Amino acid sequence: MNKSPLISKSLDFATAIVLFYETFSKQKKDTTIAKQLLRSGTSVGANINEAVYGNSKADFIAKLHISLKEVNESIYWLTLLSRTYLLEYDYKSMLSLADEIKRMLISSINTAKSNS
C-alpha cells in the first residue's frame, strides 16, 4: 500500500476512532453519536484509498472531496462529544489529527485541480 503521509495519518485516525468507539460503547448504553463518529471517521481513509486507485483525475478529486466532508463531519462529532462530557477522553489529540488531515486534503485537492 502507498505509504503517503495522508494515507498513514488517515489510518492512524481510523484506528483512534475505532479504539474510542470500543471504549465508549462499553461504558455507555446509547452509542448513537459514537456510531456516527465511527462511520465518518473510518470513511476518511477508505475514500482516500479509493482516490488513489481512481479511474481518472476527476474521480481522484471527487473521492478526496468525500474524504474532506467525512473528516469535517468527524470533527463535528468529536467536538460534540467533547462538549457533552459523556466520557472523559483525549478528544484533543483526535481533533488535532483530524484537523491535520483536513489541511492535507485541502492541499491535495488544490494541487490536483491546479495540475488538471
Secondary structure, 3 states (H helix, E strand, C coil): CCCCHHHHHHHHHHHHHHHHHHHHHHHCCCCHHHHHHHHHHHHHHHHHHHHHCCCCHHHHHHHHHHHHHHHHHHHHHHHHHHHHCCCCCCHHHHHHHHHHHHHHHHHHHHHHHHCC
